[in-house]
Each structure stands twice: as structure tokens, then as C-alpha cells.
Amino acid sequence: MTKKIKKEDQGLFTIPLGGVEEIGMNMTVYECDGEMIIVDAGITFPDETTPGVDVIVPDTRYIRDNIHKLKGILITHAHEDHIGAMPYLWEEMPVPAYVTPFAKCVLEGKMTRSSLDNLKMVEVTPGKPFNIGPFEVEFVKVTHSVPEGNMIRLKTKYGSIINTGDYKLDEDPIVGGESDIKRMKEMGNEGVLALCSDSTNIYSPGRVPTETELQKSLDTIFSDCENRLFVTLFASNVERLINVTGLAIKQGRKVGYMGRTLQNMVKYARQCGFFPEEYNEHILPAEAVAKLPKNKAAIFLTGAQAQPNAALAKLANGDNFKGVEISPDDTVIFSSRKIPGNEKNIFALFNKLHGLKANVLHDGDAFVHVSGHGYREETEEMYDMFKPEIAVPMYGEHQHIIGNVALAKEKGVKKQVVLRNGYRLKLAPGEPEIVDKFIPCGRNYVDGHNILDEDRFILKERRQLSYDGVVTITLVVEEGSGIIVEGPFIKTKGIIDEDLQSDILEIVLKDVKKELYKKCEGLVTDVKEGEEIMRNAVRRSFKRERGRRPVTIPCVVQV
Amino acid sequence: MTKKIKKEDQGLFTIPLGGVEEIGMNMTVYECDGEMIIVDAGITFPDETTPGVDVIVPDTRYIRDNIHKLKGILITHAHEDHIGAMPYLWEEMPVPAYVTPFAKCVLEGKMTRSSLDNLKMVEVTPGKPFNIGPFEVEFVKVTHSVPEGNMIRLKTKYGSIINTGDYKLDEDPIVGGESDIKRMKEMGNEGVLALCSDSTNIYSPGRVPTETELQKSLDTIFSDCENRLFVTLFASNVERLINVTGLAIKQGRKVGYMGRTLQNMVKYARQCGFFPEEYNEHILPAEAVAKLPKNKAAIFLTGAQAQPNAALAKLANGDNFKGVEISPDDTVIFSSRKIPGNEKNIFALFNKLHGLKANVLHDGDAFVHVSGHGYREETEEMYDMFKPEIAVPMYGEHQHIIGNVALAKEKGVKKQVVLRNGYRLKLAPGEPEIVDKFIPCGRNYVDGHNILDEDRFILKERRQLSYDGVVTITLVVEEGSGIIVEGPFIKTKGIIDEDLQSDILEIVLKDVKKELYKKCEGLVTDVKEGEEIMRNAVRRSFKRERGRRPVTIPCVVQV
């Protein structure tokens, strides 16, 4: 019996649940005749507006509500913004995850034993198509800063979709070989309905320099370095990690790694055969490397974004951290970009390192980094190769999406769509059309063991607490009569120094008592009412005395 | 009777209390034979590490402790990072403030009536020296982005110090005329002991483009604009404000200003004669400008740093704000730099504006801004003109200071000093020497009516509250016996949704009771001990249930 497809489900659809209004948190739904697959499940990182939050994952209500349609999850590559939400969301998505061996390795490292027993992972080989429901899926190798980057073709009866994943068209990569341009061109000739391409670097003209060009620059910089060499980078930039390891070894240095995520990535690269075996004899614990003559030592470490708990932050304080120190005339290279939002902290880190008299090199003043994302010319090349009927730019903030749409227009692509998270785009049959703008989507906050909704008031309360501090005011009254038995008592956090400013507490208490007598003649028969009187009195009093209305938690106890 | 000078006070000294380990919060002490003057009293701005703080001012303990030495405060120019701390600190410094008319005007706008009655302001004319104790003081006109920028020469029996203030050597300024290069050269020929120069843009090669070059670029951009024209900029960039006002009027637009600080600056510029009178008839309330045909309307507004309460932030939300809206194809120009720390929020603002289909231009993609601070070549020119014996770079982070020291060395300056806040540098007689590294200094936080010390635990408490939320736990016991009469009661903020997750509160309460019975058999005879038991139980229980240890305020009441 063939399944009856609901009319509104007939056709080919895409719904981004993340990744088209931010850089990061990529998650895209594709649907064909009522069956659904997901490409990627990424995270993004909290900032000062989300205090206490560990990571941010996409809101997957739409998937949960349509779980019967879901057939599989495809992972393009092993970066946090594409794979990082899996440990939090996989339980809601009880279908196989299709991954390459390196992504599998990374995912195994991130998940608990029991979750691994329950998540079915299917290993994928680029160039070998397979079927998931109405989709013929094929991974195509592309260069990126991590091994086994992939774009994905989804072939359906309505036409083919190309989802580029994160890519650049590096003709001279150091790890994992070149992009499969031949296969891309073939696919272009076979016909492409929609090209969903990365928009991250749409405003960067030209092409990304190759990793090999960067290698030449780093080779010169390394050889000019007479003392210890520190390189900080994204742990996820596995290609760079292998690149700088090779360079340091070539120049007669021993290499040590600091930072758990970075050490893990080395482990995974070894497991999957990307880490050249001949390097192994030159790798030592960082502590041992630090004991070598300075011109024989290279230490690669986490903390390029000035994360306060990373190895570099500890060393920059001038401390000996795990047997390693930064000394005058050591060189510290930031082989990374500055993620927006982190600039100020990174500059502060530069200042600390200068204070230790280290030489500091970063992407602002030296050729020490290349992006993992293709520039404008590489995006153009994608349009040239795939000649899509519809351009559906993905992966970027709104400004990048519209920049990519403008490029598609320039390149003669007939139809372009500006997507937002939560738009349901019908690609076929017929003209492309946004059929729904209100698919539930947004950000969920991983907060300890909890996952908070975007609109939950809890984060707002935390921000209020951090701006204004908190007061508790406690009163014990006689049940029935409402006569005050003890109190009010007052305690504060984050407002004043209670020892030095106890006079203020006295004033506030006097105000509270005055209000209680004014409003209810000192007889608190109604707990709620009494608490409200105290709350208002405390806030008003502090506003007058300190210029701030603190968060106030009143408590009336009847005995 | 000549005053006896203590031996350790004999000579010429400088002590930066702010401004050499940050960009902003400039405040420098100069001392000669036991008499002291201060150059500038600036603020810097709070960030996510200082929640709830209004502004940050220098720690002036050293000045208070040596108040008998203090003879005067010199203000180089009317920018927040040089003048902004005056309203908070002037009472501690009961001496005359020497200011130019424009700075006086700005200061009058910032201070209350009563404080103005008590602060003695002395108007200064550049080129007309005057004496303060052992200092002969002369202001010298320099170009900057605000009218009446000045450097200051302090001539003493030990030699002359040049404090450059903020400057560029713009040969084509729009407002206020050129720098007094002739006088600078004369001073150079008269001999300079120490040059204390701005280091902000030491890593920018070449010279800052002139305001007139920028004007040409903006003229073209404005004339390409067919709809409404919005320009956002620093209110303090008075030269730019006058520049864009003139351009818009020239092209037949009427001009409206939004934002209180910006409107104030226009007022001050008018009062001091910097605002061309012929512009006045073209200035209308923003609401009236918004009603004109779109190609006749120009609106200049605050919010270039994405400040959430500024006019631009309100408009970018798509709202009608005070009668003004941003419509599709309107142009929004950010004629400003992105201050480190603000990039992420500024990018988010760009995305909102793109969402309104506005054209957005900023310093990343168009020539719409020039810095107020000289580039490297202009710093070189200072060394050439003044030929100082000692280079004492100021105004910058540590990395900028050492960059400027390196340049001084290149330029053949014999002696260079790397200063830090709180260093006391003896300039003469004899070799320059840092004689004290521990002068009290640092950041004080203006927090409502309060000023908090840097090391006060209050901000730490606020950060904890924002990360972990707060719990109050209240217990009423019988005095003497310690028998529990009521409670414990629990309330939370910033942790859980109490309505949806009351089960968690039940679990925590059960844990607290269990601990009370375990630790003191349920008899709380000692308030402190009981509170400690409850605090620990709550924190442990939440850690287990939610993965977080909240700030906990216990309260045991005896009845």
C-alpha cells in the first residue's frame, strides 16, 4: 500500500532552523513528499546577554512535531557549528546519523557511552550515493580547515539540491587532498535545481590564499624565531594543527600540545590516519618541551579567542601552568581570526603577552592565518559549476545572505531566495515560494542539565540580578492577627558592602516598617499583600539611597 | 619664607593614573618640586565584566592623599575620555580647572548647578602662557575631531614637557583651523625634555586622511542616495557633525538631529561659534524632516556603537521612533569606527537594517570615516618637531605604548620610558628613572550614587548571580530549643521556572530537611550554623538536580 501524501507535503522543501541569521548553529531541514532529512546540527556560543549558559542549540520543536517524517541526519563535517548540537539533540531524533569516519571519531569523543550505544551512526564515503527515502544522497569532497569536509547532493524526483556545507576551493591543501571539482562539474551538467551555498565570506573579494601559501609565510616566521615558539589556534582547525606541527619539526623543534580539545583533535587525526606517523617521535608532553633549549621548543595551544580558562590565558598571566611559562623574547602566534565579540578580550591578551615581553603576531599584522571559508570568487565558481535554477544562500548573517543573493543575480541565476530561520521554502514543483514564515525556531540554551527556551524569563532575571543585585526581606507574623513577631530582616548580594554600609540597611528597614504601618497598620494578615508592600518599599528605598532598584525577594512567614 | 621641599619631591615627575594601559580614562599627574597639576580627568565605559556600572573613573587616592600639593587641573579637550570624570571627581580636587571655551561649555552641560557654583573654571587661550606654581603652562592648538583640541607645554626649571593630548596633524580640517605647527617648531627649538605623545594609532602606517578628503567621499555617497539619508556618528565628533550637516544642506536636504548627546553637542557648537549660522535655517526637528520628500531628508543620530537605548537601535527594530522610521532604500551611514567589544552588536545592527532593506555603509566597506588620532607618520613628525631628550608615550594600551617606544628609538630619541598606570617617573634632574611602581591607581566604578573600588567583591557577587541565579531559604525556629516552627521555605530567581518545575523545589526542600536532621537532629539552636547547613544543602542539591550551584541566601529566624 503506498502511503498517502498530504497535499501540503507534496513537493520539495527546505527549512533552515539555524544558520541563516547567524554564523554558526547550522541546521537545515529538507523534505520531499512528506519525508524529512536534516543536514547538520550545530551549536553557537553564549555571550554577555546569556550569562551562565554553556552552549546554544537550535530549537527543534518542528522536528519533534514531525518526527514521523524524519528519516536521517547528515553531517557535512566535524565542526562544532555543524555537529556540536548532536550530544544534546540526538535523543529527540531517533534516526541514523550519516557521517564520515573523522566526524564519527569526533562525535564518539563528545558523547557518553550510553548515548553512543543508542545512536546509530552510518559511515559515508564521498562519491558513493545512497538512498534515504525519496532522497538519493551523495557526499562530495571539499576542502575546509578540518579533514573530510563535504558538500551534499540531494537528488529527488523534483530535481537536485546542492548543500555546500562549509568549503573553500583550496588548490593546495596540506591535509586530505583537494576538492572533487570533477564530480561537482558532472553534477552541474546533470542539472541542479537549487544551490544552498555558504555565504560567510561573501564580502571578501578574490580567493582565500591556499594553506600552502600560508605555510611558506609561517615557515619564514618560525625560522626567524630564536626562542620558544607558541602557536595558538582553533582546536578544530586540524589542517593548521598538522601544518604547524610539520613546520616546527622540520625546523628541529619538538612539539607539545596544551589544551584538552586540542589534544583530542590530535588523537582523532591520528586515529583516522590524517596525522603523519613520522611526526610522532617529535611530539612530547608540553612540560618536557618546556625543559628543552628554547630554540628547540614549540608549543601549540588553545585560547586564541582569549577564553579565560584556556591554556594561553593562564600563561599570559605570567604563571607557570603545567610546567610551561612564557619568557621574554618567546614568540606567540595567533593563527586564527578574531571572532566578533571577542576582540576586546583578545586585545587584552595581546597586552598581557607584551607585558611578558613576548613577540606577538596575529592576523592584524602578519600573514599567519587563512580562512576555512571560500571568498567571493569561490562562491562565483560554485554558481559557474552548478548553474542552479535557484540560488538559496545559507550559512551567514542576514547581511551575508543578501550579499550572496546579489552575487547570484550578477551571475545570472534566474531565481534567488532570501531565507530566514523558520521559513519553509517550497522549491518544486512550480515556482519557488516561501509557503510558511512561522515554523517554530530559535535558540535554546543549554544551562547545566537544563535546556531553556529562548523566551524563558530566566535569563532576563539573571541579567536583572547582575545589573541591580538582590535583596531578601523576611518577616515573621502571627497567623490570624497578623501581628509582627520578628523582623523584618534584610540581606543583600551585589549591592553594598554590608559591613561598611550597615547604615543603609537601617534606613531601608525603617522605610519598610513605615510602609507596613502606613499600608496595613502593621498587621500582616495577607502574606501576598505583605510581601508586595515590603518589595515596593525596599526597591523605592534603595533607589533613593543608592540609585538602583534591586531584585527583591520578600518572605512573610506566619507562625 | 621659602617652603622647604622634601628631598623625595625635588625634581620633575609624572604619574599616569589612567590612559597608559587602556584607550580612554586618561589622567596624568605632573609634579615639580612638590607641587602638582593634573592633565585631564577621563572616563572609560563598562562592559560585561562590570554589570550595572554606569561609567568607570580613575582611582584618585594618590591625589586625595597629596591634595595639599595640587594646584590645578588642565583639560586638553572636551571628549569623555579626557573630561568625563570631572562631574564625579571635581569635589575631591578643589582647585581651578583650566579649560578652553568649548570645553567649558561641555562641562557646564555635564555638571549640576550646585557643583558649577563651586568649581572654579579658568578660560585658557592657546598661545598665551600662564603660571601655576612652578609650571609655566601653554596650550597649543592641534587638530582633533572636536573643536579646540590642544597639546600642553609645561615649562619648568628642569626643562619642558610636551603632553600632546589627542591630536592629528590634519592639514585640511573642516572646523576650527589647522594645528599651530609654527609654535610647535619654536617649542622644539627652545628645547624639550620629555614628549608624552598619543600612541593610539601607532600601528597604522602613513597619515590619517584629511577631513576634507573624507568630505569628498561623503559628498559622492550622499549624492548617490535617492531616499532618506541617515548618518550615525559619535556625538563627540563635532567636526564630522558639522561636516555632514554642511554636505546635506548643500545637496538640498533639511537636517534633523536625534539623540540627546548629539543635540547637546550641536547646542555647544552653536554657543561657541563653531556651527555656521547659515545652516540654522535648514535644521528642523527630526520629526518634521521625516515628513519631507525622502530625497530632501537627512537625519543624523546617535547609536553608531549599537547602544541599545540610542535612536538608531530603536529605528533598526523597525519601529516608528519619535515620528521617524527607516524605509526600504533609505541609506544608513556609520561614520565612525567600531570600538573593540562592540563589533558583535554592531554587526547585529547591520543585519537589522538590512532586514529593513536599508542600504548600509560602514568603515569596513566604504570611505565614510577618518580617525581623530594621528597615524604613525604624524607621531614621527612630533618627534621631528620636538626633538625630545626622553620619549614617554601615553594614551594607549600597553601594546601601543611599546610600539611608540620602538618608534622613538627608531627616530633617534636617546631615552624612552615604558610607563604603566601608577608608575612614578622622575624626569629630572639626572637620568629618567621610575622611582615608584606602586602608586595607588586603578578603576573605580560609578554605580548609581555609589563609587565602587576595583577590588570590591560587589561586582563579583553580581557576576555570580548572573551565572548561577539566587535561592533564598528561610526557616523559623523556637528560640532556645531550636525546634523548627515553620519552613524551610524556598524561593528562586534566575534558575528555574518555579511554576513548571516545582518538583525540583520539593526535592531541594527534602534535602535541606534531611541535612538539618542529620547535622543537628532538627534542632537549630545556633542561627549561623543552621544557615550554613541550609546553604550547603541547597547548593549541593541544585548542583545534582540542575548542574549549577546557585548563590544561596539562608535566613533562620528565632521566635
HADDOCK unambig.tbl for C-alpha pairs under 7 A between the chains (distance, minus, plus):
assign (segid A and resid 48 and name CA) (segid B and resid 48 and name CA) 5.65 0.50 0.50
assign (segid A and resid 51 and name CA) (segid B and resid 466 and name CA) 5.62 0.50 0.50
assign (segid A and resid 51 and name CA) (segid B and resid 467 and name CA) 5.04 0.50 0.50
assign (segid A and resid 52 and name CA) (segid B and resid 466 and name CA) 6.67 0.50 0.50
assign (segid A and resid 52 and name CA) (segid B and resid 467 and name CA) 3.82 0.50 0.50
assign (segid A and resid 52 and name CA) (segid B and resid 468 and name CA) 6.15 0.50 0.50
assign (segid A and resid 340 and name CA) (segid B and resid 343 and name CA) 5.69 0.50 0.50
assign (segid A and resid 340 and name CA) (segid B and resid 344 and name CA) 4.97 0.50 0.50
assign (segid A and resid 341 and name CA) (segid B and resid 341 and name CA) 5.72 0.50 0.50
assign (segid A and resid 341 and name CA) (segid B and resid 342 and name CA) 6.77 0.50 0.50
assign (segid A and resid 341 and name CA) (segid B and resid 343 and name CA) 5.90 0.50 0.50
assign (segid A and resid 341 and name CA) (segid B and resid 344 and name CA) 4.75 0.50 0.50
assign (segid A and resid 342 and name CA) (segid B and resid 341 and name CA) 6.76 0.50 0.50
assign (segid A and resid 343 and name CA) (segid B and resid 340 and name CA) 5.68 0.50 0.50
assign (segid A and resid 343 and name CA) (segid B and resid 341 and name CA) 5.90 0.50 0.50
assign (segid A and resid 344 and name CA) (segid B and resid 340 and name CA) 4.95 0.50 0.50
assign (segid A and resid 344 and name CA) (segid B and resid 341 and name CA) 4.75 0.50 0.50
assign (segid A and resid 351 and name CA) (segid B and resid 397 and name CA) 6.79 0.50 0.50
assign (segid A and resid 351 and name CA) (segid B and resid 398 and name CA) 5.37 0.50 0.50
assign (segid A and resid 351 and name CA) (segid B and resid 399 and name CA) 5.34 0.50 0.50
assign (segid A and resid 354 and name CA) (segid B and resid 399 and name CA) 6.14 0.50 0.50
assign (segid A and resid 397 and name CA) (segid B and resid 351 and name CA) 6.80 0.50 0.50
assign (segid A and resid 398 and name CA) (segid B and resid 351 and name CA) 5.37 0.50 0.50
assign (segid A and resid 399 and name CA) (segid B and resid 351 and name CA) 5.34 0.50 0.50
assign (segid A and resid 399 and name CA) (segid B and resid 354 and name CA) 6.14 0.50 0.50
assign (segid A and resid 448 and name CA) (segid B and resid 546 and name CA) 5.71 0.50 0.50
assign (segid A and resid 448 and name CA) (segid B and resid 547 and name CA) 4.33 0.50 0.50
assign (segid A and resid 448 and name CA) (segid B and resid 548 and name CA) 5.97 0.50 0.50
assign (segid A and resid 449 and name CA) (segid B and resid 546 and name CA) 5.02 0.50 0.50
assign (segid A and resid 449 and name CA) (segid B and resid 547 and name CA) 5.26 0.50 0.50
assign (segid A and resid 450 and name CA) (segid B and resid 546 and name CA) 6.31 0.50 0.50
assign (segid A and resid 458 and name CA) (segid B and resid 494 and name CA) 4.55 0.50 0.50
assign (segid A and resid 458 and name CA) (segid B and resid 495 and name CA) 6.19 0.50 0.50
assign (segid A and resid 458 and name CA) (segid B and resid 496 and name CA) 6.66 0.50 0.50
assign (segid A and resid 459 and name CA) (segid B and resid 494 and name CA) 6.21 0.50 0.50
assign (segid A and resid 461 and name CA) (segid B and resid 493 and name CA) 6.24 0.50 0.50
assign (segid A and resid 461 and name CA) (segid B and resid 494 and name CA) 4.88 0.50 0.50
assign (segid A and resid 462 and name CA) (segid B and resid 465 and name CA) 6.60 0.50 0.50
assign (segid A and resid 462 and name CA) (segid B and resid 466 and name CA) 4.46 0.50 0.50
assign (segid A and resid 462 and name CA) (segid B and resid 469 and name CA) 5.98 0.50 0.50
assign (segid A and resid 462 and name CA) (segid B and resid 494 and name CA) 4.82 0.50 0.50
assign (segid A and resid 463 and name CA) (segid B and resid 466 and name CA) 5.85 0.50 0.50
assign (segid A and resid 465 and name CA) (segid B and resid 462 and name CA) 6.61 0.50 0.50
assign (segid A and resid 465 and name CA) (segid B and resid 465 and name CA) 5.95 0.50 0.50
assign (segid A and resid 465 and name CA) (segid B and resid 466 and name CA) 5.99 0.50 0.50
assign (segid A and resid 466 and name CA) (segid B and resid 51 and name CA) 5.63 0.50 0.50
assign (segid A and resid 466 and name CA) (segid B and resid 52 and name CA) 6.66 0.50 0.50
assign (segid A and resid 466 and name CA) (segid B and resid 462 and name CA) 4.47 0.50 0.50
assign (segid A and resid 466 and name CA) (segid B and resid 463 and name CA) 5.86 0.50 0.50
assign (segid A and resid 466 and name CA) (segid B and resid 465 and name CA) 5.98 0.50 0.50
assign (segid A and resid 466 and name CA) (segid B and resid 466 and name CA) 4.98 0.50 0.50
assign (segid A and resid 467 and name CA) (segid B and resid 51 and name CA) 5.04 0.50 0.50
assign (segid A and resid 467 and name CA) (segid B and resid 52 and name CA) 3.80 0.50 0.50
assign (segid A and resid 468 and name CA) (segid B and resid 52 and name CA) 6.13 0.50 0.50
assign (segid A and resid 469 and name CA) (segid B and resid 462 and name CA) 5.99 0.50 0.50
assign (segid A and resid 486 and name CA) (segid B and resid 559 and name CA) 6.68 0.50 0.50
assign (segid A and resid 493 and name CA) (segid B and resid 461 and name CA) 6.23 0.50 0.50
assign (segid A and resid 494 and name CA) (segid B and resid 458 and name CA) 4.53 0.50 0.50
assign (segid A and resid 494 and name CA) (segid B and resid 459 and name CA) 6.20 0.50 0.50
assign (segid A and resid 494 and name CA) (segid B and resid 461 and name CA) 4.88 0.50 0.50
assign (segid A and resid 494 and name CA) (segid B and resid 462 and name CA) 4.82 0.50 0.50
assign (segid A and resid 495 and name CA) (segid B and resid 458 and name CA) 6.19 0.50 0.50
assign (segid A and resid 496 and name CA) (segid B and resid 458 and name CA) 6.65 0.50 0.50
assign (segid A and resid 546 and name CA) (segid B and resid 448 and name CA) 5.71 0.50 0.50
assign (segid A and resid 546 and name CA) (segid B and resid 449 and name CA) 5.02 0.50 0.50
assign (segid A and resid 546 and name CA) (segid B and resid 450 and name CA) 6.31 0.50 0.50
assign (segid A and resid 547 and name CA) (segid B and resid 448 and name CA) 4.32 0.50 0.50
assign (segid A and resid 547 and name CA) (segid B and resid 449 and name CA) 5.25 0.50 0.50
assign (segid A and resid 548 and name CA) (segid B and resid 448 and name CA) 5.94 0.50 0.50
assign (segid A and resid 559 and name CA) (segid B and resid 486 and name CA) 6.67 0.50 0.50
